[in-house]
Amino acid sequence: MVEEKKLVGKVTHYFPKVQAAVVMLESALKVGDRVKFIAPNGAEFEQEISSIQVDREPISEAKAGDEIGIGVSEPVKEGFEVFAI
C-alpha cells in the first residue's frame, strides 16, 4: 500500500536554540496533526504537532498562506517539505 501524503508547507527557517521551525503553509494545520518532514536529500522523520505560534502567540490551528512557528523533535533546514500523514 502506498502511503498518501499531502504537502502542508515548506520550512523557511530553523531556530536551533529553541528547536523551532518556521513553515510557510500551503494547507491548514492544527495542533495534534501528524506530519512528516522530508529533506531535499531524502532524509525524513515524523512527529505530532504539539504547538503552533504566529507572531509568538500560541494558536490551535493555522490556514494556508500562514507563516507559522512549530516545535520540532529533530533539526531541520530551509527547504524541508512538511507533509500531513
C-alpha positions, 0 to 999 in steps of 0.5 A: 500500500502506498502511503498518501501524503499531502504537502502542508508547507515548506520550512523557511527557517530553523531556530536551533536554540529553541528547536523551532521551525518556521513553515510557510503553509500551503494547507491548514494545520492544527495542533495534534496533526501528524506530519512528516518532514522530508529533506531535499536529500531524502532524509525524513522523520515524523512527529505530532504537532504539539504547538503552533505560534504566529507572531509568538502567540500560541494558536490551535490551528493555522490556514494556508498562506500562514507563516507559522512557528512549530516545535520540532523533535529533530533539526531541520533546514530551509527547504524541508517539505512538511507533509500531513500523514 
